[in-house]
Amino acid sequence: MTEDDFLEKLFSRLPGMPPQLAVPPGDDCAGFRIGPDLLLLAAVDQVVAGRHYGTGPGGPAPELVGRKLLARNLSDIAAMGGTARYCLVAAGFAPECGEEWLRRFFEGILGLAAEYKVAMIGGDLSSTLSESVSSLTILGEVRESIVLTRGGARPGDLLFATGAFGRSLATGHHLTFRPRCSEGAWIAERRFADAMIDVSDGLLLDAWRICRSSGTALRIDFEAVPRRTGETELREALTDGEDYELLFSVPAEKAAALEREWPFRETTISHIGVFVAAERSEVQGPDGIPIPMKGAGFDHFERPKNR
């Protein structure tokens, strides 16, 4: 069973959702109606020592670990086209993480929070018997009339991506990436996209999640996928994950305007595929042959050595 399989079964057991819930479980954020055309966005994500970052003498600075914890949650808000407002941190730290380590960890969170105008409003601290586990809950907002989910892609839409992919761990990108909050909000506000997701578990796997939620298939153009370095192999770009770029479906008639009006000079966008009608939700190669999803991205249930 994959992580997606387990969650699908779990969600089917949940009781009826309240009418105020506009975006139910299964997306980058949940979305609650809190006013006329206004949603409260809520998401939670974590970083685990030895999975999401290395430990020991070669491990990253505590500031970068804290920064990553907030940044990957900001990326979830970006994928909905929203604006982040508040966060809460619940963390259990390993015995070797002393007061100085904790101080620097929270400096990483607070520094990025100030940059993105996010207020830390609470949380909980504890200790563990082994590795550290840190969790952050983020709250944001977006107009319901423009919110983007994974489920809106239609046959004929083009798949666009921000940035580049692959070798995120090897290059340190996973610790220093800039969440695409401004880009996501602009895409939503200008209504250029039908669906959107951020890439955390791998381009292929997260693109398939759009297909599954939208009831469509995707034909991807391998040669158009931008790679992070000149040495990055196609397989790495497609499956490594930890890129935190945005994938979004764009109606074909809006693509030219999107590329013409795109205002973010430091963030590239690339057309890398097209959504097509199919009997099953799948990602296809340029030849139309389905790509197996096993091994197409990161899955916690496969228990790899690290993230």
C-alpha positions as YAML, in Angstrom:
chain: A
units: angstrom
residues:
- id: 1
  name: MET
  ca: [0.00, 0.00, 0.00]
- id: 2
  name: THR
  ca: [1.25, 3.48, -0.87]
- id: 3
  name: GLU
  ca: [0.78, 6.61, 1.20]
- id: 4
  name: ASP
  ca: [-1.90, 7.77, -1.27]
- id: 5
  name: ASP
  ca: [-3.73, 4.44, -1.02]
- id: 6
  name: PHE
  ca: [-3.80, 4.63, 2.77]
- id: 7
  name: LEU
  ca: [-5.03, 8.22, 2.83]
- id: 8
  name: GLU
  ca: [-7.77, 7.47, 0.30]
- id: 9
  name: LYS
  ca: [-9.08, 4.68, 2.55]
- id: 10
  name: LEU
  ca: [-8.76, 6.86, 5.64]
- id: 11
  name: PHE
  ca: [-10.65, 9.77, 4.06]
- id: 12
  name: SER
  ca: [-13.48, 7.42, 3.05]
- id: 13
  name: ARG
  ca: [-14.02, 6.62, 6.74]
- id: 14
  name: LEU
  ca: [-14.33, 10.23, 7.85]
- id: 15
  name: PRO
  ca: [-17.80, 11.37, 8.92]
- id: 16
  name: GLY
  ca: [-19.79, 13.85, 6.86]
- id: 17
  name: MET
  ca: [-17.97, 17.11, 6.30]
- id: 18
  name: PRO
  ca: [-19.49, 20.35, 7.68]
- id: 19
  name: PRO
  ca: [-21.01, 22.70, 5.10]
- id: 20
  name: GLN
  ca: [-18.44, 25.36, 6.00]
- id: 21
  name: LEU
  ca: [-15.66, 23.13, 4.63]
- id: 22
  name: ALA
  ca: [-15.12, 24.28, 1.06]
- id: 23
  name: VAL
  ca: [-11.87, 22.33, 0.47]
- id: 24
  name: PRO
  ca: [-12.00, 18.86, 2.11]
- id: 25
  name: PRO
  ca: [-9.10, 16.54, 3.04]
- id: 26
  name: GLY
  ca: [-6.88, 15.48, 0.16]
- id: 27
  name: ASP
  ca: [-5.55, 18.82, -1.05]
- id: 28
  name: ASP
  ca: [-2.56, 20.95, -0.08]
- id: 29
  name: CYS
  ca: [-4.71, 22.77, 2.50]
- id: 30
  name: ALA
  ca: [-8.17, 22.43, 3.98]
- id: 31
  name: GLY
  ca: [-10.39, 25.44, 3.38]
- id: 32
  name: PHE
  ca: [-13.12, 26.71, 5.75]
- id: 33
  name: ARG
  ca: [-15.63, 29.45, 4.93]
- id: 34
  name: ILE
  ca: [-15.17, 32.30, 7.41]
- id: 35
  name: GLY
  ca: [-16.92, 35.09, 5.54]
- id: 36
  name: PRO
  ca: [-18.45, 36.13, 2.23]
- id: 37
  name: ASP
  ca: [-16.07, 34.81, -0.44]
- id: 38
  name: LEU
  ca: [-13.33, 34.19, 2.14]
- id: 39
  name: LEU
  ca: [-11.69, 30.91, 3.15]
- id: 40
  name: LEU
  ca: [-9.43, 30.09, 6.08]
- id: 41
  name: LEU
  ca: [-6.68, 27.79, 4.80]
- id: 42
  name: ALA
  ca: [-5.15, 25.28, 7.22]
- id: 43
  name: ALA
  ca: [-2.28, 22.85, 6.67]
- id: 44
  name: VAL
  ca: [0.28, 20.98, 8.76]
- id: 45
  name: ASP
  ca: [3.65, 19.54, 7.78]
- id: 46
  name: GLN
  ca: [6.74, 18.32, 9.57]
- id: 47
  name: VAL
  ca: [10.47, 17.78, 9.33]
- id: 48
  name: VAL
  ca: [12.01, 14.63, 10.78]
- id: 49
  name: ALA
  ca: [15.71, 14.35, 11.56]
- id: 50
  name: GLY
  ca: [17.34, 11.73, 9.36]
- id: 51
  name: ARG
  ca: [14.46, 11.91, 6.86]
- id: 52
  name: HIS
  ca: [14.05, 15.54, 5.84]
- id: 53
  name: TYR
  ca: [17.56, 16.65, 6.80]
- id: 54
  name: GLY
  ca: [20.84, 15.03, 7.74]
- id: 55
  name: THR
  ca: [22.12, 14.77, 11.29]
- id: 56
  name: GLY
  ca: [25.55, 14.65, 12.87]
- id: 57
  name: PRO
  ca: [28.64, 16.70, 11.95]
- id: 58
  name: GLY
  ca: [27.58, 16.99, 8.29]
- id: 59
  name: GLY
  ca: [24.03, 18.08, 9.06]
- id: 60
  name: PRO
  ca: [22.62, 21.53, 8.23]
- id: 61
  name: ALA
  ca: [22.64, 24.51, 10.55]
- id: 62
  name: PRO
  ca: [19.66, 24.62, 12.94]
- id: 63
  name: GLU
  ca: [18.50, 27.84, 11.29]
- id: 64
  name: LEU
  ca: [18.09, 26.04, 7.97]
- id: 65
  name: VAL
  ca: [16.09, 23.23, 9.59]
- id: 66
  name: GLY
  ca: [13.68, 25.74, 11.14]
- id: 67
  name: ARG
  ca: [13.49, 27.70, 7.91]
- id: 68
  name: LYS
  ca: [12.61, 24.54, 5.96]
- id: 69
  name: LEU
  ca: [9.84, 23.67, 8.40]
- id: 70
  name: LEU
  ca: [8.05, 26.95, 7.74]
- id: 71
  name: ALA
  ca: [8.99, 27.15, 4.06]
- id: 72
  name: ARG
  ca: [7.41, 23.80, 3.12]
- id: 73
  name: ASN
  ca: [4.17, 24.89, 4.82]
- id: 74
  name: LEU
  ca: [4.26, 28.22, 3.00]
- id: 75
  name: SER
  ca: [4.54, 26.22, -0.21]
- id: 76
  name: ASP
  ca: [1.22, 24.51, 0.60]
- id: 77
  name: ILE
  ca: [-0.47, 27.91, 0.99]
- id: 78
  name: ALA
  ca: [1.11, 29.02, -2.30]
- id: 79
  name: ALA
  ca: [-0.37, 25.98, -4.06]
- id: 80
  name: MET
  ca: [-3.87, 27.18, -3.14]
- id: 81
  name: GLY
  ca: [-3.21, 30.74, -4.33]
- id: 82
  name: GLY
  ca: [-3.48, 31.97, -0.75]
- id: 83
  name: THR
  ca: [-1.71, 34.28, 1.69]
- id: 84
  name: ALA
  ca: [-0.19, 32.89, 4.89]
- id: 85
  name: ARG
  ca: [-1.06, 34.65, 8.17]
- id: 86
  name: TYR
  ca: [-0.28, 32.56, 11.27]
- id: 87
  name: CYS
  ca: [1.62, 29.46, 12.38]
- id: 88
  name: LEU
  ca: [1.97, 27.18, 15.40]
- id: 89
  name: VAL
  ca: [4.94, 24.91, 16.10]
- id: 90
  name: ALA
  ca: [4.84, 21.58, 17.94]
- id: 91
  name: ALA
  ca: [8.26, 19.96, 18.24]
- id: 92
  name: GLY
  ca: [10.00, 17.16, 20.06]
- id: 93
  name: PHE
  ca: [13.78, 17.53, 20.14]
- id: 94
  name: ALA
  ca: [16.48, 14.89, 20.45]
- id: 95
  name: PRO
  ca: [18.60, 14.81, 23.64]
- id: 96
  name: GLU
  ca: [21.63, 16.32, 21.88]
- id: 97
  name: CYS
  ca: [19.67, 19.43, 20.84]
- id: 98
  name: GLY
  ca: [20.59, 21.88, 23.58]
- id: 99
  name: GLU
  ca: [19.35, 25.39, 24.24]
- id: 100
  name: GLU
  ca: [21.63, 26.94, 21.62]
- id: 101
  name: TRP
  ca: [20.41, 24.52, 18.93]
- id: 102
  name: LEU
  ca: [16.78, 25.29, 19.79]
- id: 103
  name: ARG
  ca: [17.42, 29.04, 19.77]
- id: 104
  name: ARG
  ca: [18.95, 28.89, 16.32]
- id: 105
  name: PHE
  ca: [16.19, 26.57, 15.05]
- id: 106
  name: PHE
  ca: [13.54, 29.11, 16.02]
- id: 107
  name: GLU
  ca: [15.61, 31.93, 14.57]
- id: 108
  name: GLY
  ca: [15.28, 30.17, 11.23]
- id: 109
  name: ILE
  ca: [11.51, 30.04, 11.57]
- id: 110
  name: LEU
  ca: [11.14, 33.60, 12.81]
- id: 111
  name: GLY
  ca: [13.43, 35.05, 10.16]
- id: 112
  name: LEU
  ca: [11.40, 33.55, 7.31]
- id: 113
  name: ALA
  ca: [8.15, 34.37, 9.13]
- id: 114
  name: ALA
  ca: [9.11, 38.03, 9.23]
- id: 115
  name: GLU
  ca: [9.93, 37.98, 5.53]
- id: 116
  name: TYR
  ca: [6.52, 36.50, 4.64]
- id: 117
  name: LYS
  ca: [4.61, 38.43, 7.33]
- id: 118
  name: VAL
  ca: [3.55, 35.32, 9.24]
- id: 119
  name: ALA
  ca: [2.92, 35.53, 12.99]
- id: 120
  name: MET
  ca: [3.81, 32.62, 15.28]
- id: 121
  name: ILE
  ca: [0.88, 32.38, 17.70]
- id: 122
  name: GLY
  ca: [1.57, 29.26, 19.76]
- id: 123
  name: GLY
  ca: [2.66, 25.64, 19.85]
- id: 124
  name: ASP
  ca: [4.20, 23.02, 22.11]
- id: 125
  name: LEU
  ca: [7.70, 21.79, 22.93]
- id: 126
  name: SER
  ca: [8.82, 18.38, 24.12]
- id: 127
  name: SER
  ca: [11.81, 16.02, 24.03]
- id: 128
  name: THR
  ca: [12.24, 12.66, 22.32]
- id: 129
  name: LEU
  ca: [14.22, 9.54, 23.08]
- id: 130
  name: SER
  ca: [15.83, 9.49, 19.65]
- id: 131
  name: GLU
  ca: [15.50, 11.77, 16.59]
- id: 132
  name: SER
  ca: [13.86, 15.20, 16.51]
- id: 133
  name: VAL
  ca: [10.40, 15.63, 14.98]
- id: 134
  name: SER
  ca: [9.11, 19.15, 14.36]
- id: 135
  name: SER
  ca: [5.62, 19.97, 13.12]
- id: 136
  name: LEU
  ca: [4.18, 23.29, 11.99]
- id: 137
  name: THR
  ca: [0.55, 24.21, 11.44]
- id: 138
  name: ILE
  ca: [-0.03, 27.12, 9.10]
- id: 139
  name: LEU
  ca: [-3.14, 29.26, 8.67]
- id: 140
  name: GLY
  ca: [-3.84, 31.52, 5.73]
- id: 141
  name: GLU
  ca: [-6.64, 32.96, 3.68]
- id: 142
  name: VAL
  ca: [-7.85, 33.17, 0.10]
- id: 143
  name: ARG
  ca: [-11.01, 34.25, -1.67]
- id: 144
  name: GLU
  ca: [-13.23, 31.26, -2.35]
- id: 145
  name: SER
  ca: [-13.92, 32.52, -5.86]
- id: 146
  name: ILE
  ca: [-10.26, 32.17, -6.84]
- id: 147
  name: VAL
  ca: [-8.94, 29.32, -4.65]
- id: 148
  name: LEU
  ca: [-7.03, 26.68, -6.61]
- id: 149
  name: THR
  ca: [-7.21, 22.98, -5.78]
- id: 150
  name: ARG
  ca: [-5.82, 19.84, -7.38]
- id: 151
  name: GLY
  ca: [-9.15, 18.98, -8.94]
- id: 152
  name: GLY
  ca: [-9.81, 21.50, -11.71]
- id: 153
  name: ALA
  ca: [-7.64, 20.36, -14.63]
- id: 154
  name: ARG
  ca: [-9.49, 19.56, -17.87]
- id: 155
  name: PRO
  ca: [-8.48, 17.81, -21.10]
- id: 156
  name: GLY
  ca: [-6.78, 20.35, -23.32]
- id: 157
  name: ASP
  ca: [-5.26, 22.30, -20.43]
- id: 158
  name: LEU
  ca: [-1.50, 22.78, -20.58]
- id: 159
  name: LEU
  ca: [0.73, 21.87, -17.65]
- id: 160
  name: PHE
  ca: [3.08, 24.66, -16.58]
- id: 161
  name: ALA
  ca: [5.78, 24.57, -13.92]
- id: 162
  name: THR
  ca: [7.76, 27.20, -12.07]
- id: 163
  name: GLY
  ca: [11.51, 26.86, -11.62]
- id: 164
  name: ALA
  ca: [13.59, 23.73, -12.11]
- id: 165
  name: PHE
  ca: [13.70, 20.18, -10.82]
- id: 166
  name: GLY
  ca: [16.02, 17.48, -9.52]
- id: 167
  name: ARG
  ca: [18.99, 17.14, -7.14]
- id: 168
  name: SER
  ca: [17.34, 19.24, -4.45]
- id: 169
  name: LEU
  ca: [19.04, 17.33, -1.64]
- id: 170
  name: ALA
  ca: [22.46, 17.24, -3.30]
- id: 171
  name: THR
  ca: [22.46, 20.98, -4.04]
- id: 172
  name: GLY
  ca: [20.95, 22.10, -0.74]
- id: 173
  name: HIS
  ca: [17.93, 23.56, -2.55]
- id: 174
  name: HIS
  ca: [15.58, 21.77, -0.14]
- id: 175
  name: LEU
  ca: [16.91, 23.96, 2.69]
- id: 176
  name: THR
  ca: [17.11, 27.32, 0.92]
- id: 177
  name: PHE
  ca: [14.23, 27.34, -1.60]
- id: 178
  name: ARG
  ca: [11.90, 30.32, -1.80]
- id: 179
  name: PRO
  ca: [8.22, 29.35, -1.46]
- id: 180
  name: ARG
  ca: [6.32, 30.53, -4.54]
- id: 181
  name: CYS
  ca: [3.76, 32.49, -2.51]
- id: 182
  name: SER
  ca: [3.72, 35.61, -4.68]
- id: 183
  name: GLU
  ca: [3.63, 33.54, -7.84]
- id: 184
  name: GLY
  ca: [0.79, 31.32, -6.59]
- id: 185
  name: ALA
  ca: [-1.30, 34.29, -5.47]
- id: 186
  name: TRP
  ca: [-0.74, 36.05, -8.80]
- id: 187
  name: ILE
  ca: [-1.77, 32.96, -10.78]
- id: 188
  name: ALA
  ca: [-4.94, 32.63, -8.73]
- id: 189
  name: GLU
  ca: [-5.81, 36.32, -8.76]
- id: 190
  name: ARG
  ca: [-5.38, 36.55, -12.52]
- id: 191
  name: ARG
  ca: [-7.35, 33.28, -12.98]
- id: 192
  name: PHE
  ca: [-4.77, 31.73, -15.25]
- id: 193
  name: ALA
  ca: [-5.00, 28.23, -13.76]
- id: 194
  name: ASP
  ca: [-7.66, 25.56, -13.29]
- id: 195
  name: ALA
  ca: [-5.66, 23.45, -10.81]
- id: 196
  name: MET
  ca: [-2.39, 23.71, -8.89]
- id: 197
  name: ILE
  ca: [-0.12, 21.71, -6.58]
- id: 198
  name: ASP
  ca: [3.36, 22.18, -5.14]
- id: 199
  name: VAL
  ca: [6.03, 19.57, -5.86]
- id: 200
  name: SER
  ca: [7.29, 17.99, -2.67]
- id: 201
  name: ASP
  ca: [7.28, 14.25, -3.48]
- id: 202
  name: GLY
  ca: [8.39, 14.38, -7.12]
- id: 203
  name: LEU
  ca: [7.20, 15.98, -10.35]
- id: 204
  name: LEU
  ca: [5.65, 12.78, -11.75]
- id: 205
  name: LEU
  ca: [3.90, 11.77, -8.53]
- id: 206
  name: ASP
  ca: [2.51, 15.21, -7.79]
- id: 207
  name: ALA
  ca: [1.40, 15.68, -11.40]
- id: 208
  name: TRP
  ca: [-0.43, 12.36, -11.11]
- id: 209
  name: ARG
  ca: [-2.18, 13.69, -8.01]
- id: 210
  name: ILE
  ca: [-3.64, 16.49, -10.13]
- id: 211
  name: CYS
  ca: [-4.78, 13.86, -12.65]
- id: 212
  name: ARG
  ca: [-6.37, 11.71, -9.95]
- id: 213
  name: SER
  ca: [-8.24, 14.64, -8.38]
- id: 214
  name: SER
  ca: [-9.29, 16.01, -11.79]
- id: 215
  name: GLY
  ca: [-10.27, 12.72, -13.45]
- id: 216
  name: THR
  ca: [-7.95, 13.24, -16.38]
- id: 217
  name: ALA
  ca: [-4.57, 12.10, -17.71]
- id: 218
  name: LEU
  ca: [-1.41, 14.02, -18.48]
- id: 219
  name: ARG
  ca: [1.00, 13.64, -21.39]
- id: 220
  name: ILE
  ca: [4.36, 15.03, -20.29]
- id: 221
  name: ASP
  ca: [7.10, 16.39, -22.53]
- id: 222
  name: PHE
  ca: [10.33, 15.03, -21.05]
- id: 223
  name: GLU
  ca: [12.56, 17.39, -23.03]
- id: 224
  name: ALA
  ca: [10.70, 20.45, -21.74]
- id: 225
  name: VAL
  ca: [11.23, 19.65, -18.05]
- id: 226
  name: PRO
  ca: [13.78, 22.18, -16.69]
- id: 227
  name: ARG
  ca: [16.60, 20.63, -14.68]
- id: 228
  name: ARG
  ca: [18.29, 22.23, -11.70]
- id: 229
  name: THR
  ca: [21.86, 21.69, -12.90]
- id: 230
  name: GLY
  ca: [23.56, 20.72, -16.11]
- id: 231
  name: GLU
  ca: [24.37, 17.32, -14.60]
- id: 232
  name: THR
  ca: [20.83, 16.59, -13.44]
- id: 233
  name: GLU
  ca: [19.46, 13.47, -15.12]
- id: 234
  name: LEU
  ca: [15.88, 13.31, -16.37]
- id: 235
  name: ARG
  ca: [15.02, 10.64, -13.82]
- id: 236
  name: GLU
  ca: [16.20, 12.92, -11.02]
- id: 237
  name: ALA
  ca: [14.17, 15.85, -12.31]
- id: 238
  name: LEU
  ca: [11.05, 13.70, -12.55]
- id: 239
  name: THR
  ca: [11.26, 11.79, -9.26]
- id: 240
  name: ASP
  ca: [13.63, 13.33, -6.71]
- id: 241
  name: GLY
  ca: [11.11, 15.72, -5.13]
- id: 242
  name: GLU
  ca: [11.78, 18.39, -2.51]
- id: 243
  name: ASP
  ca: [11.62, 20.98, -5.31]
- id: 244
  name: TYR
  ca: [8.73, 23.05, -3.88]
- id: 245
  name: GLU
  ca: [7.87, 24.41, -7.29]
- id: 246
  name: LEU
  ca: [4.32, 24.90, -8.54]
- id: 247
  name: LEU
  ca: [2.62, 22.73, -11.16]
- id: 248
  name: PHE
  ca: [-0.52, 24.29, -12.61]
- id: 249
  name: SER
  ca: [-2.96, 23.57, -15.43]
- id: 250
  name: VAL
  ca: [-3.66, 26.43, -17.82]
- id: 251
  name: PRO
  ca: [-6.43, 26.55, -20.44]
- id: 252
  name: ALA
  ca: [-4.72, 26.57, -23.83]
- id: 253
  name: GLU
  ca: [-6.31, 29.88, -24.81]
- id: 254
  name: LYS
  ca: [-4.72, 31.59, -21.78]
- id: 255
  name: ALA
  ca: [-1.18, 30.26, -22.21]
- id: 256
  name: ALA
  ca: [0.12, 33.05, -24.43]
- id: 257
  name: ALA
  ca: [-1.19, 35.73, -22.07]
- id: 258
  name: LEU
  ca: [0.33, 33.93, -19.09]
- id: 259
  name: GLU
  ca: [3.78, 33.90, -20.66]
- id: 260
  name: ARG
  ca: [3.46, 37.48, -21.88]
- id: 261
  name: GLU
  ca: [2.26, 38.92, -18.57]
- id: 262
  name: TRP
  ca: [4.36, 36.82, -16.16]
- id: 263
  name: PRO
  ca: [5.97, 39.45, -13.88]
- id: 264
  name: PHE
  ca: [8.48, 37.36, -11.88]
- id: 265
  name: ARG
  ca: [11.84, 37.74, -13.60]
- id: 266
  name: GLU
  ca: [13.70, 35.53, -11.14]
- id: 267
  name: THR
  ca: [11.16, 32.70, -11.48]
- id: 268
  name: THR
  ca: [10.94, 30.94, -14.82]
- id: 269
  name: ILE
  ca: [7.85, 29.14, -16.07]
- id: 270
  name: SER
  ca: [7.84, 26.25, -18.52]
- id: 271
  name: HIS
  ca: [5.13, 24.47, -20.50]
- id: 272
  name: ILE
  ca: [5.89, 20.79, -19.87]
- id: 273
  name: GLY
  ca: [2.78, 18.83, -20.81]
- id: 274
  name: VAL
  ca: [-0.87, 18.67, -21.80]
- id: 275
  name: PHE
  ca: [-3.85, 17.11, -20.06]
- id: 276
  name: VAL
  ca: [-5.76, 14.58, -22.14]
- id: 277
  name: ALA
  ca: [-8.92, 12.52, -21.80]
- id: 278
  name: ALA
  ca: [-8.35, 8.92, -20.71]
- id: 279
  name: GLU
  ca: [-10.22, 6.05, -19.06]
- id: 280
  name: ARG
  ca: [-7.97, 6.27, -16.00]
- id: 281
  name: SER
  ca: [-5.97, 8.96, -14.28]
- id: 282
  name: GLU
  ca: [-2.37, 8.52, -15.35]
- id: 283
  name: VAL
  ca: [0.78, 10.30, -16.46]
- id: 284
  name: GLN
  ca: [1.93, 9.37, -19.94]
- id: 285
  name: GLY
  ca: [5.19, 9.82, -21.78]
- id: 286
  name: PRO
  ca: [5.34, 11.76, -25.06]
- id: 287
  name: ASP
  ca: [4.37, 8.56, -26.87]
- id: 288
  name: GLY
  ca: [1.16, 8.21, -24.85]
- id: 289
  name: ILE
  ca: [2.38, 5.14, -22.94]
- id: 290
  name: PRO
  ca: [1.48, 5.31, -19.21]
- id: 291
  name: ILE
  ca: [4.35, 5.77, -16.76]
- id: 292
  name: PRO
  ca: [4.25, 3.40, -13.74]
- id: 293
  name: MET
  ca: [3.79, 5.37, -10.53]
- id: 294
  name: LYS
  ca: [5.71, 2.91, -8.36]
- id: 295
  name: GLY
  ca: [9.03, 4.60, -7.69]
- id: 296
  name: ALA
  ca: [7.87, 7.78, -9.44]
- id: 297
  name: GLY
  ca: [8.42, 9.86, -6.30]
- id: 298
  name: PHE
  ca: [8.90, 9.79, -2.57]
- id: 299
  name: ASP
  ca: [6.58, 7.58, -0.50]
- id: 300
  name: HIS
  ca: [6.99, 7.30, 3.27]
- id: 301
  name: PHE
  ca: [5.52, 3.80, 3.19]
- id: 302
  name: GLU
  ca: [8.50, 2.61, 1.14]
- id: 303
  name: ARG
  ca: [10.71, 3.68, 4.07]
- id: 304
  name: PRO
  ca: [13.78, 5.06, 2.24]
- id: 305
  name: LYS
  ca: [16.85, 5.90, 4.25]
- id: 306
  name: ASN
  ca: [16.28, 9.64, 4.13]
- id: 307
  name: ARG
  ca: [14.16, 12.32, 2.57]
...
